[in-house]
């Protein structure tokens, strides 16, 4: 009986640890070299927020733009949580861009609320500004993905929620300066290095280098093991 209670206590401890990891995001920085870039540019990238609350510390970041890489919500997420997260991101006072993921359209009010907060939705579209361009591909639309014209403004960013689509978009994608994705959560719950998906980080699809985030939130179980809740600051500088 004593061993049984010890096992229960150990299990409770492990679950508490996994629960803390799921709601304790890491801030990760990456530098990217871009040919011919006149001025540095930086973006905050956050994907797979799901039902997590974005921490207030995020609003202190100094970036040129915010990019939400899909699965900002799912059917569990209340409008109040969605609005609170957008309030936090809006405090950066920078343009916010959203590329849909596979769960986002489960929430009928999402696009209406995004519009109220002035978020630019990139669904097979490109935003072209003076200092950067962002293309968002959306294979979850009923008509599928329609590849927009490639932008001429650098740095050029390509965002797709699910990185595995890159296998069929290599020819289109290989001219972009930075490609970002999410979706996998790094496997979310791994054991002894094994999980449903690989850990996040830089991955190669053909000739394309893609950064895959492990995501900010969780799907199904609010637990993580051997993965991290995370958001990213990407700084792009000229390639000397």
PyMOL commands that set and color helices and strands:
alter all, ss='L'
color gray80, all
select helices_A, chain A and resi 2-22+56-60+79-90+104-106+110-116+163-168+170-173+185-187
alter helices_A, ss='H'
color red, helices_A
select strands_A, chain A and resi 26-34+41-46+65-68+95-98+120-121+125-128+133-137+156-162+178-182+201-205+208-212+230-238
alter strands_A, ss='S'
color yellow, strands_A
deselect
rebuild
show_as cartoon
